[in-house]
Amino acid sequence: MILGCIADDLTGATDLALMLTREGLRTVQSTGLPPDDLDVADVDAVVVALKSRTIPAKDAVSQSLAAARALQRLGAQRLFFKYCSTFDSTDAGNIGPVADALLDLTGGGVTIACPAFPRAGRTIYAGYLFVNGVPLNESPMKDHPLTPMHDANLMRVLQRQTKRSVGLIGFDVVERGAAAVRDALAGGAIHFIVDAIADAHLRVIGAATAHLPLITGGSGVAMGLPAAYRDAGLLAQLTPPPERLAAPAGRAAILAGSCSAATRGQVQAAIAAGLPHLRIDPLEIASGTQTAQHVLQWIARQPQDKPFLVYSSDDPDAVRQVQQRLGRAQAGTIVEDLLGRVAAALPAQGFTRLIVAGGETSGAVMQALDAGVLSIGPEIDPGVPWTLARPRVHAGSAMALALKSGNFGAPDFFLKAWDRLA
């Protein structure tokens, strides 16, 4: 195994696993620590999905180090710390503290921080992060309920999280190619924000940094790594990605917990297309008037020949009002817990195809299904593949899962995703 990856949430892990698979690495994803007896004889990369993005920094560091050591025991030659392409974090962490701890584990040196993913509308120029052409602090991320981003300058954001020096490898350097980027890594800093506004820049960065013991960034920066590993003689050949996923026959459902602008648009498109839908209200959950049993009773009444949508997505003003009533953490947790209980009951009712929107929601669903290792299937939209899991809560059943970051996917994602299943 060449590459061991630690992702700070589940959908981010899937995003990275898809990128590596699409570019030619045989990749599997583990929810939580991989078992020490995981067979990696025919695996080039393992991605570990944690739920560490918004927990206290010291806990994120502890969990990330445990994952890194598990990957090293499996033979990982290099590490990759994956976070969101919108650099979701607070001044207290968790990106800086985790990156520092992983640097110490791998022997120090330098690393990069590059969340750019141009195909998903995330670009970096002069160290500033843009989301669909808008500075990060002017994008919908300014209203994120857990990690509101109010500064687009990634050097400043990261420097507030680390005592190590933060530098910049600018657009002009990246344009000159991999050798220029490698030379710039000797520029005196420890963490380097790297500009990228096109896929070609990500491939340059991958070629320039493939030798580093640790890389940090979004999934985009992994784009150039497989070819760089092949060119360095670490990999004999690249493996073509799958085009379709052979999914087990069964019922289909959509569970959406994200309140991001992208997911809200996908919810509205699904409703407009006539999909049966049920809205989850955190205040009703808190009062006991809406329970998992109520949701499952509604599901039992739905047609079996088409998917339905259960969602809690709402606009930022409504989310703030709920948070004021219940508290920021509790408002999200009670929705995740309910959707997790609903998901746990689905396999026994014949559900084998499931779309989940939102990183925290996906984590809750995966925990409820007790689904450990995922095989990576075809890409639906940039950063979102179908995967195949075998939930242990219903022995012998396999389930096709699409775990979507709240910010990702086209407006018709919930409608078109099923076409990639065989």
C-alpha positions as CSV (number, residue, x, y, z in Angstrom):
1,M,0.0,0.0,0.0
2,I,1.3,3.4,-1.0
3,L,-1.0,5.9,0.6
4,G,-2.8,6.0,3.9
5,C,-5.4,8.8,4.2
6,I,-7.2,10.3,7.2
7,A,-10.4,12.3,6.4
8,D,-12.1,14.5,9.0
9,D,-15.6,13.4,7.9
10,L,-17.3,10.6,6.0
11,T,-18.3,12.4,2.8
12,G,-14.9,13.9,2.6
13,A,-13.4,10.5,2.8
14,T,-15.6,9.2,0.0
15,D,-14.7,12.3,-2.1
16,L,-11.0,11.5,-1.7
17,A,-11.5,7.8,-2.3
18,L,-13.3,8.6,-5.5
19,M,-10.6,10.9,-6.7
20,L,-7.9,8.3,-6.1
21,T,-10.0,5.6,-7.8
22,R,-10.8,7.8,-10.7
23,E,-7.1,8.6,-11.2
24,G,-6.0,4.9,-11.1
25,L,-5.3,3.8,-7.5
26,R,-7.1,0.7,-6.1
27,T,-8.8,2.3,-3.1
28,V,-11.0,1.2,-0.2
29,Q,-12.6,3.2,2.5
30,S,-12.9,2.3,6.1
31,T,-15.4,3.9,8.5
32,G,-13.3,4.5,11.6
33,L,-10.1,2.6,12.2
34,P,-9.4,-0.1,9.7
35,P,-9.0,-3.6,11.1
36,D,-5.4,-4.7,11.5
37,D,-6.1,-7.8,9.4
38,L,-7.6,-5.8,6.5
39,D,-6.3,-7.4,3.3
40,V,-4.4,-4.8,1.4
41,A,-2.6,-7.1,-1.0
42,D,-4.4,-5.7,-3.9
43,V,-5.0,-2.2,-2.5
44,D,-2.9,0.9,-3.3
45,A,-4.7,3.3,-0.9
46,V,-6.8,3.1,2.2
47,V,-9.0,6.1,3.3
48,V,-10.1,6.2,6.9
49,A,-13.2,8.2,7.6
50,L,-13.3,9.9,11.0
51,K,-15.9,12.3,12.4
52,S,-13.4,14.8,13.7
53,R,-14.1,18.1,11.9
54,T,-16.0,19.8,14.6
55,I,-15.0,17.9,17.8
56,P,-12.5,19.5,20.3
57,A,-9.0,19.9,18.7
58,K,-7.3,17.6,21.2
59,D,-9.8,14.8,20.4
60,A,-9.4,15.3,16.7
61,V,-5.6,15.0,17.1
62,S,-5.9,11.9,19.2
63,Q,-8.3,10.2,16.7
64,S,-6.2,11.3,13.7
65,L,-3.0,9.9,15.2
66,A,-4.7,6.6,16.0
67,A,-5.8,6.4,12.3
68,A,-2.4,7.3,11.0
69,R,-0.7,4.6,13.2
70,A,-3.2,2.0,12.0
71,L,-2.5,2.9,8.4
72,Q,1.3,2.7,9.0
73,R,0.8,-0.8,10.5
74,L,-0.9,-1.8,7.3
75,G,2.1,-0.6,5.4
76,A,1.2,3.0,4.2
77,Q,4.4,4.6,2.9
78,R,2.9,8.2,2.9
79,L,0.0,9.9,4.6
80,F,-2.7,12.3,3.4
81,F,-4.8,14.4,5.7
82,K,-8.0,15.3,4.0
83,Y,-10.4,18.2,5.0
84,C,-13.1,20.1,3.2
85,S,-12.5,22.1,0.1
86,T,-14.0,25.1,1.9
87,F,-11.4,24.7,4.7
88,D,-14.1,24.2,7.3
89,S,-12.6,25.0,10.7
90,T,-12.5,27.5,13.6
91,D,-9.6,29.5,15.0
92,A,-9.1,26.7,17.6
93,G,-8.7,24.1,14.9
94,N,-8.9,21.4,13.8
95,I,-6.8,21.6,10.6
96,G,-3.7,23.1,12.1
97,P,-3.4,21.0,15.2
98,V,-4.0,17.7,13.3
99,A,-1.5,18.7,10.6
100,D,1.1,19.6,13.2
101,A,0.6,16.3,15.0
102,L,0.9,14.3,11.8
103,L,4.0,16.2,10.8
104,D,5.5,15.2,14.1
105,L,4.5,11.5,13.6
106,T,6.1,11.5,10.1
107,G,9.4,13.1,11.3
108,G,8.8,16.8,10.7
109,G,9.7,18.6,7.5
110,V,7.3,20.6,5.5
111,T,3.8,20.0,4.0
112,I,1.2,21.8,1.9
113,A,-2.3,22.9,2.6
114,C,-4.4,23.0,-0.6
115,P,-8.2,22.6,-0.5
116,A,-8.6,23.7,-4.1
117,F,-11.1,21.6,-6.3
118,P,-11.8,23.7,-9.4
119,R,-14.3,21.2,-10.8
120,A,-16.4,21.8,-7.7
121,G,-15.9,25.6,-7.9
122,R,-13.1,25.8,-5.2
123,T,-10.1,27.8,-6.3
124,I,-7.1,29.4,-4.6
125,Y,-5.4,32.6,-5.8
126,A,-2.8,34.6,-3.8
127,G,-3.7,32.4,-0.9
128,Y,-7.4,33.4,-1.0
129,L,-10.1,30.7,-1.3
130,F,-12.9,31.3,-3.7
131,V,-16.2,29.3,-3.9
132,N,-17.8,29.5,-7.3
133,G,-15.9,32.7,-8.0
134,V,-16.9,34.3,-4.7
135,P,-14.5,34.8,-1.8
136,L,-15.1,32.2,0.9
137,N,-16.3,34.8,3.4
138,E,-18.9,36.0,1.0
139,S,-20.1,32.5,0.0
140,P,-22.8,30.5,1.7
141,M,-20.1,29.1,4.0
142,K,-20.3,32.4,6.0
143,D,-23.6,30.9,7.4
144,H,-22.4,27.4,8.1
145,P,-24.1,26.3,11.4
146,L,-20.9,24.8,12.9
147,T,-17.9,26.3,11.1
148,P,-18.9,29.7,9.7
149,M,-16.0,31.0,7.5
150,H,-15.4,34.7,7.7
151,D,-11.9,35.0,6.2
152,A,-11.0,33.9,2.7
153,N,-7.2,34.3,3.4
154,L,-6.1,30.8,4.1
155,M,-2.7,31.9,5.4
156,R,-4.4,33.9,8.1
157,V,-6.9,31.1,8.8
158,L,-4.2,28.4,9.2
159,Q,-1.8,30.7,11.1
160,R,-4.4,31.2,13.8
161,Q,-4.4,27.4,14.3
162,T,-0.7,26.6,14.4
163,K,2.5,27.9,15.9
164,R,4.5,26.8,12.9
165,S,5.1,29.2,10.1
166,V,2.7,29.4,7.2
167,G,3.9,30.4,3.7
168,L,2.5,30.7,0.2
169,I,3.4,29.1,-3.1
170,G,1.7,31.4,-5.5
171,F,0.1,31.1,-8.9
172,D,3.2,32.2,-10.7
173,V,5.3,29.4,-9.2
174,V,2.7,26.7,-9.9
175,E,2.5,27.9,-13.5
176,R,6.2,27.2,-13.9
177,G,5.7,23.6,-13.1
178,A,6.6,20.8,-10.6
179,A,10.3,21.6,-10.3
180,A,9.5,25.2,-9.3
181,V,7.0,24.1,-6.7
182,R,9.5,21.6,-5.2
183,D,12.1,24.4,-5.0
184,A,9.6,26.7,-3.3
185,L,9.0,24.1,-0.6
186,A,12.5,25.1,0.7
187,G,11.3,28.6,1.2
188,G,11.5,28.6,5.0
189,A,7.9,27.9,6.1
190,I,6.5,24.6,7.4
191,H,2.9,24.8,6.0
192,F,2.5,26.1,2.5
193,I,-0.8,27.3,1.1
194,V,-0.6,26.5,-2.6
195,D,-2.6,28.4,-5.3
196,A,-4.6,26.4,-7.9
197,I,-7.3,27.6,-10.2
198,A,-7.4,24.7,-12.7
199,D,-7.0,20.9,-12.7
200,A,-3.7,21.3,-14.5
201,H,-2.4,23.1,-11.4
202,L,-3.5,20.2,-9.1
203,R,-1.6,17.8,-11.3
204,V,1.5,20.0,-11.1
205,I,1.2,20.1,-7.3
206,G,0.7,16.3,-7.1
207,A,3.9,15.7,-9.1
208,A,5.8,18.2,-7.0
209,T,4.7,16.9,-3.6
210,A,4.3,13.1,-4.1
211,H,7.6,12.6,-2.2
212,L,6.4,14.3,1.0
213,P,5.7,12.0,3.9
214,L,2.6,14.1,4.6
215,I,0.2,16.0,2.3
216,T,-2.8,17.9,3.5
217,G,-5.7,19.3,1.5
218,G,-9.0,18.6,-0.2
219,S,-9.5,15.7,-2.6
220,G,-8.5,17.8,-5.6
221,V,-4.9,17.9,-4.7
222,A,-4.8,14.1,-4.8
223,M,-5.6,14.3,-8.5
224,G,-1.9,14.3,-9.5
225,L,-0.7,11.7,-7.0
226,P,-1.4,8.4,-8.8
227,A,0.5,9.3,-11.9
228,A,3.3,10.7,-9.9
229,Y,3.6,7.5,-7.9
230,R,3.6,5.5,-11.2
231,D,6.3,7.8,-12.6
232,A,8.4,7.3,-9.4
233,G,8.2,3.6,-9.8
234,L,6.0,3.0,-6.7
235,L,3.1,1.7,-8.9
236,A,3.4,-0.6,-11.9
237,Q,0.2,0.6,-13.6
238,L,-2.9,2.7,-13.1
239,T,-6.3,0.9,-12.8
240,P,-9.3,2.2,-14.8
241,P,-12.2,3.4,-12.6
242,P,-15.6,1.6,-12.8
243,E,-18.3,3.2,-14.9
244,R,-21.3,1.6,-13.2
245,L,-22.0,-0.1,-9.9
246,A,-23.8,-3.5,-9.8
247,A,-26.2,-2.7,-7.0
248,P,-28.4,-5.3,-5.3
249,A,-32.1,-5.1,-6.3
250,G,-34.3,-3.4,-3.7
251,R,-36.0,-0.2,-2.6
252,A,-34.4,3.2,-2.8
253,A,-34.4,6.2,-0.4
254,I,-32.9,9.7,0.1
255,L,-32.0,11.0,3.6
256,A,-30.9,14.7,3.6
257,G,-29.6,16.3,6.8
258,S,-27.5,19.0,5.3
259,C,-28.7,22.7,5.3
260,S,-26.1,23.8,2.7
261,A,-27.3,25.8,-0.3
262,A,-26.5,23.0,-2.7
263,T,-28.5,20.4,-0.8
264,R,-31.4,22.8,-0.4
265,G,-31.5,23.2,-4.1
266,Q,-31.4,19.4,-4.6
267,V,-34.3,19.0,-2.2
268,Q,-36.4,21.5,-4.0
269,A,-35.6,19.9,-7.4
270,A,-36.6,16.5,-6.0
271,I,-39.9,17.9,-4.6
272,A,-40.6,19.7,-7.9
273,A,-40.1,16.4,-9.8
274,G,-42.8,14.8,-7.7
275,L,-40.7,12.6,-5.3
276,P,-42.6,11.7,-2.1
277,H,-41.1,13.8,0.7
278,L,-41.3,14.2,4.5
279,R,-39.7,17.1,6.3
280,I,-37.9,16.5,9.6
281,D,-38.4,19.4,12.1
282,P,-35.8,19.6,15.0
283,L,-38.3,21.4,17.2
284,E,-40.9,18.6,16.7
285,I,-38.2,16.0,17.5
286,A,-37.2,17.8,20.7
287,S,-40.9,18.0,21.8
288,G,-41.4,14.3,21.0
289,T,-44.1,14.9,18.4
290,Q,-41.9,13.5,15.6
291,T,-40.0,10.3,16.2
292,A,-38.1,7.7,14.1
293,Q,-41.2,5.5,14.5
294,H,-43.4,8.2,12.9
295,V,-40.9,8.5,10.0
296,L,-40.8,4.7,9.5
297,Q,-44.6,4.6,9.5
298,W,-44.7,7.3,6.8
299,I,-42.0,5.3,4.8
300,A,-44.2,2.1,5.0
301,R,-47.0,4.0,3.2
302,Q,-44.8,5.1,0.2
303,P,-44.7,3.5,-3.2
304,Q,-42.1,0.8,-3.5
305,D,-41.1,1.4,-7.1
306,K,-39.5,4.8,-6.7
307,P,-37.3,6.7,-4.2
308,F,-38.6,9.1,-1.6
309,L,-37.0,11.9,0.3
310,V,-36.7,12.5,4.1
311,Y,-35.1,15.8,4.8
312,S,-34.3,18.4,7.4
313,S,-32.7,20.9,5.1
314,D,-33.8,24.5,5.8
315,D,-32.6,28.1,5.1
316,P,-30.0,29.8,7.3
317,D,-32.4,32.1,9.1
318,A,-34.6,29.1,10.1
319,V,-31.6,27.1,11.2
320,R,-30.4,30.0,13.4
321,Q,-33.8,30.2,15.1
322,V,-33.7,26.5,15.8
323,Q,-30.2,26.8,17.2
324,Q,-31.3,29.6,19.5
325,R,-34.0,27.4,20.9
326,L,-32.1,24.2,21.2
327,G,-28.4,25.1,21.1
328,R,-26.1,24.8,18.1
329,A,-24.9,21.3,18.8
330,Q,-28.2,19.8,20.0
331,A,-30.1,21.2,16.9
332,G,-27.9,19.1,14.6
333,T,-27.4,16.0,16.9
334,I,-31.1,15.2,17.3
335,V,-31.7,15.2,13.6
336,E,-28.6,13.0,13.0
337,D,-29.7,10.6,15.7
338,L,-33.2,10.3,14.2
339,L,-32.0,9.8,10.7
340,G,-29.5,7.2,12.0
341,R,-32.3,5.3,13.7
342,V,-34.4,5.4,10.5
343,A,-31.5,4.2,8.4
344,A,-30.8,1.3,10.7
345,A,-34.3,0.0,10.1
346,L,-34.2,0.2,6.3
347,P,-32.1,-2.9,5.3
348,A,-34.6,-5.2,7.0
349,Q,-37.4,-3.6,5.0
350,G,-35.7,-4.3,1.7
351,F,-33.8,-1.1,1.1
352,T,-30.6,-1.6,-0.8
353,R,-30.0,1.8,-2.4
354,L,-29.5,4.9,-0.3
355,I,-28.4,8.5,-0.9
356,V,-27.4,10.4,2.2
357,A,-26.7,14.2,2.0
358,G,-24.5,15.9,4.6
359,G,-21.2,14.9,6.2
360,E,-22.5,14.6,9.8
361,T,-25.7,12.9,8.6
362,S,-23.6,10.4,6.6
363,G,-21.5,9.6,9.6
364,A,-24.6,9.0,11.7
365,V,-26.1,6.7,9.0
366,M,-22.9,4.7,8.6
367,Q,-22.6,4.2,12.3
368,A,-26.2,3.1,12.5
369,L,-25.7,0.6,9.6
370,D,-22.4,-0.5,11.2
371,A,-20.9,-0.5,7.7
372,G,-17.2,-0.8,7.9
373,V,-15.3,-1.0,4.6
374,L,-16.7,0.5,1.4
375,S,-15.8,-0.4,-2.2
376,I,-15.7,2.7,-4.5
377,G,-17.9,2.8,-7.5
378,P,-18.6,5.3,-10.3
379,E,-18.7,9.0,-10.0
380,I,-22.2,10.7,-9.9
381,D,-21.0,14.3,-9.7
382,P,-17.6,15.7,-8.9
383,G,-16.6,14.4,-5.5
384,V,-19.5,12.0,-5.0
385,P,-19.4,8.3,-6.0
386,W,-21.7,5.3,-5.5
387,T,-20.1,2.9,-3.0
388,L,-21.0,-0.7,-2.0
389,A,-21.2,-1.6,1.7
390,R,-22.3,-4.7,3.6
391,P,-24.1,-3.4,6.7
392,R,-23.5,-5.7,9.7
393,V,-26.9,-4.8,11.2
394,H,-28.6,-7.0,8.6
395,A,-26.3,-10.0,8.0
396,G,-25.8,-10.9,4.4
397,S,-27.3,-7.7,2.9
398,A,-25.3,-5.4,0.6
399,M,-26.2,-1.8,0.1
400,A,-25.4,0.8,-2.5
401,L,-24.6,4.1,-0.8
402,A,-24.0,7.6,-2.2
403,L,-22.6,9.7,0.7
404,K,-22.8,13.3,-0.5
405,S,-21.1,16.3,1.1
406,G,-23.7,19.0,1.7
407,N,-21.9,21.4,-0.6
408,F,-21.5,19.0,-3.6
409,G,-23.7,17.9,-6.5
410,A,-25.8,19.5,-9.2
411,P,-29.4,20.5,-8.6
412,D,-30.7,17.3,-10.2
413,F,-28.3,15.0,-8.1
414,F,-31.1,13.2,-6.2
415,L,-32.9,12.5,-9.6
416,K,-30.0,11.4,-11.8
417,A,-27.8,9.4,-9.4
418,W,-29.8,6.2,-9.9
419,D,-28.8,6.0,-13.5
420,R,-25.3,5.0,-12.5
421,L,-26.5,1.8,-10.9
422,A,-26.8,-1.4,-12.9
